[in-house]
Amino acid sequence: MTDARQDAPSPPSSSRNLPDFKNSVKLKYVKLGYHHLITHGMYLILIPLFGVIALQLYRSSSKDFYDIWEHLQYNLISVVVCSTLLVFLSTLYFLTRPRPVYLVNFSCYKPDESRKCTKKMFMDQSRLTGSFTEASLEFQRKILERSGLGDSTYLPEAVLNIPPNPSMKEARKEAETVMFGAIDELFAKTSVKAKDIGILIVNCSLFNPTPSLSAMIVNHYKLRGNIKSYNLGGMGCSAGLISIDLAKDLLQTIPNSYALIVSMENITLNWYFGNDRPKLISNCLFRMGGAAVLLSNKSSDKRRSKYRLVNTVRTNKGADDKCFGCVAQEEDAEGKIGVTLSKDLMAVAGDALKTNITTLGPLVLPTSEQLLFLATLIAKKFFKMKIKPYIPDFKLAFDHFCIHAGGRAVLDELEKNLKLNSWYMEPSRMTLYRFGNTSSSSLWYELAYAEAKGRIRKGDRTWQIAFGSGFKCNSAVWKALKTINPAKERSPWVDEIHQFPVDVPTVSSIK
C-alpha cells in the first residue's frame, strides 16, 4: 500500500465524442479548488487593497508627509490617548491570552515477548481454565476471528498462567510494569528530571487501588511534595483525552510547568470468567498496554516539542439513561464481575460522535466547508428542500486521524461516516491488529505508527478521537511543530514498521 492520500485519476477516454465531464473531471478536485478559493479569499481581497495603499504612498510627496506631521502636532492629546490605549490593549492581550500547551514527547509501553498471546493460545488458555461452557468458547472464537486483532497482542502473566491467578498483588505488578516502563522511556527521551514534574494525571478505568496509581508513581520516582496529582477512574477508553483536557486547564494557571499524563488499563483483575455473552466481548478485545505523555507550557520548550495542542472538545451523554448504561461493570447471575457491552453501543457512539463533531467543526473546519454546511441547513430548514444534509469533509481540516481502536465495528462505522479511505484508517487498524484494544492509550500507539511511517510533517494537524463509558466522546487536535524523522524515534513500532500495513481479513480462522 502506498502513502498516496488521493485515489489515482481515471484514465482518459478513447471516445471521439465530447468527454463525459462527470467522469473526466473529478468533483473532488472542483471541491478542492473551491476550498482554496474560499480559504484564501481574505488574501485575495487584501492584496489589491495593500496595492492601492502602496501606490498612494508612492505618489505622495514629502510635503504630504509634512502636512500629516503638522496635523499630529496640533492634536497631541489624541495621539497620547490613542498610544496609551494601544499599549493598554496590547498588554491586556498578552496577559490574558491562553498559554500554549506543547507536547514535548510521548512513549508507548511494549511488553516482553513472554506476554504475547496468539488467538489460538487465547482459546487454548480459555478452555483450560474450565470456567467457560462450550457455547461460550465458541462465541469467543467467533468474536476473535472477526475482531481485527492479530497474533502478537499481549496479556498479563496472571491471565496467561494455568490456572489463572488474578489477585491484587498481580494487578499491582501489571500496573507498575506498564506505568514505570512507559515513564522510564519518556524521561530518557526528554531528559526531564522527575523533580521537574509539577502536575501528574493518571487514568485507569477499572483498577483503582489504595494507595492510588498516581501515589505509586509519586513514591517510585520520589516526585516533589507540592505536586498536583490526580487519579481518574471509571471514565473508559476516552479518559486519556480527558486527562489531556484537565492538564491543559491546569497549565493555564500554573506557569512554567510540566504535566505528566499516564494512560493505561489493567487486565489482571478485570478478566471475566463467566458465561454471560455481553461480558465476554471485552475478554476478546482488551489487551495489555499503556502510554506516558509529557506536556509543557514553557516557551523554551517550543523548539524541542513535537506538537502544540490546538483544541479539545468533550461530549458527555450521561444524562440519557440508554447512553449511561451501554457500557457497565456489573455482576452476572453467578456473581462474577465483568463489563457488559450493550447492543445499543454503536448507536450511542454515533450520537455522541455527531454531537462532538458539531462542536468541533466550527473550530477546525475551513470556511468553505462551513459555508456549504450552512447553505444546506438553510435550504432544508427555511426552503423545505428535500436534500441530504451536508457532511463536512474533515480531511480538509486534518492530515491524520487517530481513532480509538476499540474494535473493528467501531472503525468500520467511523470510516464510513467520516468518508475516510484506507490510508487515513491505517494507524487505527494496524494498532488494533498489533496491540489490540489498549483502552485510553491506543491513540498514542496510533500516533506513534504515523510517526514511524514518516508521515508527520511540520504544520500537519492530527485529530485524536475516543469513546468511553458514561457515555463520552472526546477529541483533541494537535499541530506538528516539526517534521518527525522516524530514524531518530524510539517507539514500539520502530523494529517492525517495515512489516506494516498488513491485510486484515474479515474473518481470520483460528486453527
Summary of the structure (lengths in Angstrom):
residues: 511
radius of gyration: 27.1
end to end distance: 27.9
largest distance: 99.4
contacts: 1614
relative contact order: 0.13
helix: 50%
strand: 16%
